[in-house]
């Protein structure tokens, strides 16, 4: 018994007429009759009662029709599913995201991919950048968005987004009301920095300050961006924050644009160099599209 025989039988059972069934599925009537007879012989039951004037389903035939229709429908669903998977329209993507990319606004990315690929599930994991790299290298995540550049024989890394850095000041600060300031004006201020000294964000802020001729006086290092904002608002120091892609409010804190155009933060996308999954490749394209359209200085 094969799917072709099931399709032949269902056509006859639904039409109750061999000629109409043959025309419907575009096969010669003798071939159709022969295949139905072979099916009955294999099953050991009579499915159709034939007379010169009419064709009727037997009781086993009615039962078998229901099951045959179900099997054909399942086969069609399976074929559609595998074709959708090959086109990158069905499956799952695991995205590991560093805290900074999560902070800048991932909502638009997820909404775009859900609109383009409604049957693809995206699972989001938030992790420090150093752990995110290992997670993608080990195949526990498909894609990573982080603040870091690195060399790897396993991963590919590409900058997908460059965001301006803003000065984060308490509302009571003397420079809180200016439209724009130079980073050099904060050279003697205590800084509250996000991450540890080897993290991408920490390293980038230090590098930007160094390019302006000073090393930031670090009052505290925190592992949570929201904690950083609270400390700045409480007057413990100043900081640098990336511009966000979604409207945000920070009570007690103002974000002031910098005059230095080089004061930016790069968001990088990482994935395994041998990645060949159509679902993941489709998601990578979505990331590129979203990043290209999301921020236009």
Buried (B, 14 or more C-beta within 10 A) or exposed (E): EEEEBBBBBBBBBBBEBBEBBBBBBEBEEEEBBEBBEEBBEEBEBEBBEEEEEEBEBBEBBEEBBEEBBEBBEEEEEEEEBEEBBEEBBBBEBBBBBBBBBBBBBBEBBBEBBBEBBEEBEBEBBBBBBBBBBEBBBEEEBBBBBBBBEEEEEBBBBEEBBEBBBBBBBBBEBEBBEBEEBBBBBBBEBBBBBBBBEEBBBBBBBBEBBEEBEBEBEBBBBBEEBEEBBBBBBEBBBBBBBBBBBEEEEBEEBBBBBBEBEEBBBBBBBBBBEEBEBBBBBBBBEBBBBBBEEBBEE
